[in-house]
Amino acid sequence: MEISELKGKRVMMAVSGGLDSCTITHWMKEQGAEVIGYTADLGQPDEGHIEDIRHRMLACGASEMILADLKEPISRAGLQLVQAQARYEGGYWNTTGIARHVVVAGMVPQMRQRGLKILGHGATGRGNDQVRFQLAAQMLDPQIQIYAPWRDPAFLEAFGGRKEMIDYCQGQGLPIRASHDQPYSTDANILGLTHEAGQLEALITPAQRVVPGMGVFPEKAPDQAERFAVHFERGLPVAINGRPVSPLQAMQQSNAIGGRHGIGIGLHTVENRFVGIKSRGVYEAPGMELLGQCYEFLLQLVLDRRARRVYTPLSSYIAEQVYQGYWFDTATQACWKMVEHFNQLATGTIEVSLYKGNVSFCAAREVPHSLYREDTASMEAVGDFDHQDSEGFLGVLGVSARVLNRAGQIPTQG
């Protein structure tokens, strides 16, 4: 869609209160469109007073401003990613990718209530977010049309980039916080921070260029290690250090504890965007990384090798689906059914030690479905594993080994 088609029409725009949101909202009003702003409170650590967004957007021309509390839904979605170990290339926990799906799921009911059919967003034409917004919205409601200013020739003619937007907002007296010398951009929610663009586009810029918003870099972490214990019930963290927690509390506490020890802070990765270009990001996700590593320690106890062969590619597939905007589609939903089955086994307490960015295993307790038994695994003469039984086992395996050689399938050695 183009702005010329929106004159006199109402559009619900996903806004953050940042430079793009302020510019787009004011410009769209100037062009004759009515903008209803929608901001999700996702526990953004870089937004001290979330209500300030409402005031900024109304000042920029929004006719209505919706501020929705989605901290609990995004925390639950983040824990699903932990359960699936759904890291994208290089270890990225999909913190921004999953946020777009959560936001759209919150927007669509609000649009239905108001009889709106046009959803707008400020994602660029080079990135993944434009795909996530559009696919998620149209999967949830096929009647929804998408307006993306960064794909509109009229908007692109008016605003070539950040400099032009800042000049425009300053000229209009709009309450923006951005400045010409801002070194990079940040997308934030309770699951993590994504830093990219600006100086970070140069690969000679180290990850330490960013100012961490959820903790400290490992080298700045305390010299004293800290113990952390989390109890999972069927895949969900229900207690931290012996105290009951909700999904939201689990994420908040894990962020605070992991962040101060540099866990998951400053991850550099150059990844493949869905649109086909490479991008560089520096990520923070202390709670996701901490809970994710604890969950992996638990999975090591309950999954046998056949289950692992199913689970491992499943993790990679889900990570890619979320990254590319397919959280709601049939394939992803089918995958979650498989993850839920594995979750039924994931009960137990994992205790770890945190020290300067590292998570070290300390203990596992109360794991009723554990396949690990000390007596069976022992190299000592204990338990019910008879070492002599391996004679027949190796004899059977040796049959195929000899056949491979006789069939000329083994390269000649020496």
C-alpha positions as CSV (number, residue, x, y, z in Angstrom):
1,M,0.0,0.0,0.0
2,E,1.0,3.6,-0.5
3,I,0.1,6.7,1.5
4,S,-2.1,8.0,-1.2
5,E,-4.5,5.1,-0.6
6,L,-4.8,5.9,3.1
7,K,-6.2,9.4,3.0
8,G,-9.2,9.5,5.3
9,K,-8.6,6.0,6.5
10,R,-7.7,4.7,10.0
11,V,-4.5,2.7,10.4
12,M,-3.3,0.9,13.6
13,M,0.4,1.4,13.7
14,A,2.8,-0.7,15.8
15,V,4.9,2.0,17.5
16,S,7.7,2.1,19.9
17,G,7.9,5.8,20.7
18,G,11.3,6.1,19.0
19,L,12.5,8.2,16.1
20,D,10.8,6.1,13.3
21,S,7.5,6.0,15.1
22,C,7.4,9.7,15.8
23,T,8.4,10.6,12.2
24,I,6.0,8.1,10.6
25,T,3.0,9.0,12.8
26,H,3.3,12.8,12.2
27,W,4.0,12.4,8.5
28,M,1.0,10.1,8.0
29,K,-1.3,12.6,9.7
30,E,0.0,15.3,7.4
31,Q,-0.9,13.1,4.5
32,G,-4.5,12.7,5.7
33,A,-4.4,9.3,7.4
34,E,-5.6,8.7,11.0
35,V,-3.1,6.9,13.1
36,I,-4.1,4.7,16.1
37,G,-0.9,3.8,17.9
38,Y,-0.3,0.5,19.6
39,T,2.6,-0.1,21.9
40,A,3.2,-3.3,23.9
41,D,4.7,-3.1,27.3
42,L,7.2,-6.0,26.9
43,G,9.2,-5.1,29.9
44,Q,11.7,-3.0,27.8
45,P,14.7,-2.4,30.1
46,D,15.6,0.8,28.1
47,E,12.2,2.4,28.7
48,G,12.1,3.7,32.3
49,H,8.5,5.1,32.1
50,I,6.4,3.2,29.6
51,E,3.6,5.8,29.8
52,D,6.0,8.3,28.2
53,I,5.5,6.5,24.9
54,R,1.8,7.4,25.1
55,H,2.5,11.1,25.6
56,R,5.1,11.1,22.8
57,M,2.9,9.4,20.3
58,L,-0.2,11.6,21.0
59,A,2.1,14.7,20.7
60,C,3.2,13.3,17.3
61,G,-0.3,13.1,16.0
62,A,-1.8,9.8,17.0
63,S,-5.6,10.1,17.5
64,E,-5.6,7.3,20.0
65,M,-2.8,5.4,21.8
66,I,-3.2,1.8,23.1
67,L,-0.6,0.7,25.7
68,A,-1.0,-3.1,26.3
69,D,0.7,-5.0,29.1
70,L,2.2,-8.1,27.3
71,K,5.0,-8.9,29.8
72,E,3.4,-12.2,30.8
73,P,2.7,-13.4,27.3
74,I,6.2,-12.6,26.0
75,S,7.8,-14.3,29.1
76,R,5.8,-17.5,28.4
77,A,6.8,-17.3,24.7
78,G,10.5,-16.9,25.8
79,L,10.2,-20.0,28.0
80,Q,8.9,-21.9,25.0
81,L,12.1,-21.0,23.1
82,V,14.1,-22.2,26.1
83,Q,12.2,-25.5,26.1
84,A,12.9,-25.9,22.4
85,Q,16.5,-24.6,22.8
86,A,15.6,-22.5,19.8
87,R,18.7,-20.4,19.1
88,Y,19.2,-19.0,15.6
89,E,22.6,-18.9,13.9
90,G,25.4,-18.1,16.3
91,G,23.4,-18.5,19.4
92,Y,20.8,-15.8,19.0
93,W,17.7,-16.5,21.2
94,N,15.2,-14.9,18.8
95,T,14.3,-12.3,21.4
96,T,13.1,-9.7,18.8
97,G,11.6,-12.3,16.4
98,I,9.3,-13.7,19.1
99,A,8.4,-10.2,20.3
100,R,6.8,-9.4,16.9
101,H,4.5,-12.4,17.0
102,V,3.5,-11.5,20.6
103,V,2.8,-7.9,19.6
104,V,0.7,-8.8,16.5
105,A,-1.3,-11.3,18.5
106,G,-2.1,-8.4,20.8
107,M,-2.9,-6.0,18.0
108,V,-5.3,-8.1,16.0
109,P,-8.1,-8.3,18.6
110,Q,-7.8,-4.5,19.2
111,M,-8.2,-4.0,15.4
112,R,-11.3,-6.2,15.3
113,Q,-12.9,-4.3,18.1
114,R,-12.5,-1.1,16.2
115,G,-13.3,-2.5,12.7
116,L,-9.8,-1.8,11.4
117,K,-8.3,-3.6,8.5
118,I,-5.0,-1.8,8.0
119,L,-2.0,-2.6,10.2
120,G,1.1,-0.5,9.9
121,H,4.7,-0.9,11.1
122,G,8.0,0.9,10.9
123,A,10.1,-2.0,9.9
124,T,12.6,-1.4,7.1
125,G,12.5,-3.1,3.7
126,R,15.9,-4.8,4.4
127,G,15.1,-6.6,7.6
128,N,13.2,-9.5,9.0
129,D,10.6,-7.6,11.0
130,Q,8.6,-6.6,8.0
131,V,8.2,-10.3,7.2
132,R,7.3,-11.1,10.8
133,F,4.6,-8.4,11.1
134,Q,3.0,-9.2,7.8
135,L,3.0,-13.0,8.0
136,A,1.8,-13.1,11.6
137,A,-1.0,-10.5,10.9
138,Q,-2.3,-12.2,7.8
139,M,-2.2,-15.7,9.4
140,L,-4.3,-14.4,12.2
141,D,-6.6,-12.4,10.0
142,P,-6.4,-12.8,6.2
143,Q,-8.5,-9.6,5.7
144,I,-5.7,-7.4,7.2
145,Q,-3.8,-5.2,4.8
146,I,-0.3,-4.0,5.6
147,Y,1.1,-0.5,5.3
148,A,4.9,-0.2,5.6
149,P,6.2,3.3,5.1
150,W,9.7,2.1,4.4
151,R,8.3,0.4,1.3
152,D,6.3,3.5,0.2
153,P,8.0,5.6,-2.5
154,A,6.5,8.8,-1.1
155,F,8.0,8.2,2.3
156,L,11.4,7.1,0.9
157,E,11.5,10.3,-1.1
158,A,10.9,12.4,2.0
159,F,13.2,10.5,4.3
160,G,16.4,8.9,3.0
161,G,17.5,7.8,6.5
162,R,18.0,8.7,10.1
163,K,19.5,12.2,9.5
164,E,16.4,13.4,7.5
165,M,14.0,12.0,10.1
166,I,15.9,13.8,13.0
167,D,15.9,17.0,11.0
168,Y,12.2,16.6,10.3
169,C,11.2,15.9,13.9
170,Q,13.3,18.7,15.3
171,G,11.8,21.1,12.7
172,Q,8.3,20.0,13.8
173,G,9.1,20.3,17.5
174,L,8.4,16.6,18.1
175,P,9.5,15.0,21.4
176,I,12.2,12.6,20.1
177,R,15.1,11.3,22.1
178,A,17.3,10.4,19.1
179,S,20.3,12.4,18.1
180,H,22.6,12.5,15.1
181,D,25.5,11.1,17.1
182,Q,23.7,8.0,18.3
183,P,26.2,5.2,17.5
184,Y,23.8,2.3,17.0
185,S,20.1,1.3,17.4
186,T,18.6,-1.0,20.0
187,D,15.5,-3.1,20.1
188,A,14.5,-4.1,23.6
189,N,12.1,-6.3,25.5
190,I,12.3,-8.4,28.7
191,L,13.8,-11.4,26.9
192,G,16.8,-9.4,25.6
193,L,18.3,-6.5,23.7
194,T,19.3,-6.4,20.0
195,H,22.0,-3.9,19.1
196,E,22.7,-3.2,15.4
197,A,23.3,-0.6,12.7
198,G,25.4,2.5,13.0
199,Q,28.9,1.9,14.1
200,L,28.2,-1.8,14.6
201,E,27.9,-2.4,10.9
202,A,31.7,-2.1,10.7
203,L,33.3,-5.4,11.6
204,I,36.3,-3.5,13.1
205,T,33.9,-2.3,15.8
206,P,34.0,-4.7,18.8
207,A,31.0,-5.9,20.6
208,Q,32.2,-4.0,23.7
209,R,31.2,-0.8,21.8
210,V,27.6,-1.2,23.1
211,V,26.6,-0.2,26.6
212,P,25.0,-3.2,28.1
213,G,21.4,-2.6,29.3
214,M,20.8,-5.9,31.1
215,G,24.0,-6.5,33.0
216,V,27.7,-6.2,32.5
217,F,30.3,-7.7,30.1
218,P,31.9,-10.8,31.7
219,E,35.2,-9.0,32.4
220,K,33.3,-6.5,34.5
221,A,31.4,-9.1,36.5
222,P,32.2,-9.8,40.2
223,D,35.2,-11.8,41.1
224,Q,33.1,-14.0,43.4
225,A,31.0,-16.9,41.9
226,E,27.3,-17.2,42.7
227,R,25.1,-20.3,43.0
228,F,21.8,-20.4,41.1
229,A,19.2,-23.1,41.4
230,V,16.1,-23.5,39.2
231,H,13.4,-26.1,39.6
232,F,11.5,-27.1,36.5
233,E,8.1,-28.8,36.4
234,R,7.2,-30.3,33.1
235,G,9.4,-27.8,31.3
236,L,8.4,-24.7,33.2
237,P,10.7,-23.0,35.8
238,V,8.5,-22.8,38.9
239,A,11.1,-22.0,41.6
240,I,14.3,-20.1,41.7
241,N,16.7,-20.5,44.6
242,G,13.9,-22.3,46.4
243,R,11.2,-19.6,46.0
244,P,8.1,-20.0,43.8
245,V,8.0,-17.9,40.6
246,S,5.6,-17.2,37.8
247,P,6.9,-17.2,34.2
248,L,7.3,-13.4,34.3
249,Q,9.1,-13.6,37.7
250,A,11.4,-16.4,36.4
251,M,12.5,-14.2,33.5
252,Q,12.9,-11.1,35.7
253,Q,15.0,-12.9,38.3
254,S,17.1,-14.8,35.8
255,N,17.8,-11.6,34.0
256,A,19.0,-9.8,37.1
257,I,21.1,-12.7,38.4
258,G,22.6,-13.7,35.1
259,G,23.1,-10.1,33.9
260,R,25.3,-9.1,36.9
261,H,27.6,-12.1,36.1
262,G,27.8,-11.3,32.4
263,I,25.8,-14.3,31.3
264,G,24.5,-13.9,27.7
265,I,25.9,-10.3,27.5
266,G,27.6,-9.1,24.3
267,L,27.0,-12.0,21.9
268,H,28.4,-11.0,18.5
269,T,26.9,-12.7,15.5
270,V,26.8,-12.2,11.7
271,E,23.6,-14.0,10.6
272,N,21.6,-14.6,7.5
273,R,18.5,-12.5,7.3
274,F,15.4,-13.9,5.6
275,V,15.6,-11.4,2.8
276,G,19.0,-12.8,1.8
277,I,21.6,-10.4,3.2
278,K,24.0,-10.7,6.1
279,S,23.6,-8.6,9.2
280,R,25.7,-8.0,12.3
281,G,24.1,-7.9,15.7
282,V,25.3,-7.7,19.3
283,Y,22.9,-9.4,21.6
284,E,22.0,-9.5,25.3
285,A,19.8,-12.2,26.8
286,P,21.0,-13.1,30.3
287,G,17.8,-14.8,31.5
288,M,17.3,-16.8,28.4
289,E,20.9,-17.9,28.3
290,L,20.9,-18.8,32.0
291,L,17.6,-20.7,31.9
292,G,18.6,-22.2,28.6
293,Q,21.8,-23.7,29.8
294,C,20.1,-25.1,32.9
295,Y,17.4,-26.6,30.7
296,E,20.1,-28.3,28.6
297,F,21.6,-29.8,31.7
298,L,18.2,-31.3,32.5
299,L,17.6,-32.5,29.0
300,Q,21.0,-34.4,29.1
301,L,19.5,-36.5,31.9
302,V,16.1,-37.4,30.4
303,L,16.6,-37.7,26.6
304,D,18.0,-40.9,25.2
305,R,20.0,-40.9,21.9
306,R,16.9,-41.6,19.7
307,A,15.0,-38.7,21.4
308,R,18.0,-36.5,20.9
309,R,18.1,-37.3,17.2
310,V,14.6,-35.9,16.9
311,Y,15.0,-33.0,19.4
312,T,18.2,-31.5,18.0
313,P,17.0,-30.8,14.4
314,L,13.6,-29.8,15.9
315,S,15.4,-27.0,17.9
316,S,17.1,-25.7,14.8
317,Y,13.9,-25.8,12.7
318,I,11.8,-23.9,15.3
319,A,14.5,-21.3,15.7
320,E,14.5,-20.7,11.9
321,Q,10.7,-20.6,11.8
322,V,10.5,-18.0,14.5
323,Y,13.2,-15.9,13.0
324,Q,11.5,-15.9,9.6
325,G,8.0,-15.1,10.9
326,Y,6.3,-18.5,11.0
327,W,5.5,-18.8,14.7
328,F,1.8,-19.3,13.9
329,D,1.9,-21.6,10.9
330,T,1.1,-25.3,10.8
331,A,4.6,-26.7,10.8
332,T,5.6,-24.7,13.9
333,Q,2.5,-25.6,15.8
334,A,3.1,-29.3,15.0
335,C,6.7,-28.9,16.3
336,W,5.4,-27.4,19.6
337,K,3.3,-30.6,20.1
338,M,6.5,-32.6,20.0
339,V,8.3,-30.2,22.3
340,E,5.3,-30.5,24.8
341,H,5.9,-34.3,24.8
342,F,9.5,-33.8,25.8
343,N,8.4,-31.2,28.4
344,Q,6.6,-33.9,30.3
345,L,9.9,-35.4,31.2
346,A,11.6,-32.2,32.1
347,T,11.1,-32.1,35.8
348,G,14.0,-31.5,38.2
349,T,16.2,-29.0,40.0
350,I,19.4,-27.8,38.4
351,E,22.0,-25.9,40.3
352,V,24.8,-24.0,38.6
353,S,27.6,-21.6,39.4
354,L,27.9,-18.3,37.7
355,Y,31.2,-16.7,37.1
356,K,32.3,-14.0,34.6
357,G,30.0,-15.1,31.8
358,N,30.2,-18.8,32.5
359,V,27.5,-21.2,33.7
360,S,29.0,-24.3,35.3
361,F,27.1,-27.3,36.4
362,C,27.0,-28.0,40.1
363,A,24.2,-30.5,40.9
364,A,21.0,-32.1,39.6
365,R,18.3,-33.2,42.1
366,E,14.8,-34.5,42.0
367,V,14.8,-35.6,38.4
368,P,12.2,-38.5,38.4
369,H,12.6,-39.2,34.7
370,S,16.4,-39.3,34.6
371,L,17.9,-42.1,32.6
372,Y,21.3,-41.6,34.3
373,R,22.1,-44.0,37.1
374,E,25.4,-43.9,38.9
375,D,25.5,-47.7,39.4
376,T,24.9,-48.4,35.7
377,A,27.3,-45.7,34.5
378,S,30.0,-46.6,37.0
379,M,33.3,-48.1,35.8
380,E,33.5,-49.9,39.2
381,A,32.2,-53.4,39.9
382,V,28.8,-52.2,41.0
383,G,25.3,-52.1,39.5
384,D,23.5,-54.4,37.1
385,F,25.6,-53.8,34.0
386,D,27.7,-56.9,33.4
387,H,30.9,-56.0,31.4
388,Q,31.0,-59.5,29.9
389,D,27.6,-58.8,28.2
390,S,29.5,-56.5,25.8
391,E,31.3,-59.5,24.3
392,G,28.1,-60.5,22.4
393,F,27.2,-56.9,21.7
394,L,30.5,-56.3,20.0
395,G,30.4,-59.6,18.2
396,V,27.1,-58.5,16.5
397,L,28.5,-55.1,15.6
398,G,31.7,-56.7,14.2
399,V,29.8,-58.6,11.6
400,S,28.9,-55.4,9.6
401,A,32.4,-54.0,10.2
402,R,34.0,-57.0,8.5
403,V,31.5,-57.0,5.7
404,L,32.4,-53.4,4.9
405,N,36.0,-54.3,4.5
406,R,35.4,-57.4,2.4
407,A,33.1,-55.3,0.1
408,G,35.9,-52.9,-0.6
409,Q,34.2,-50.0,1.1
410,I,37.0,-49.2,3.6
411,P,39.9,-47.1,2.2
412,T,43.3,-48.9,2.3
413,Q,45.5,-47.7,5.1
414,G,49.2,-47.2,5.0
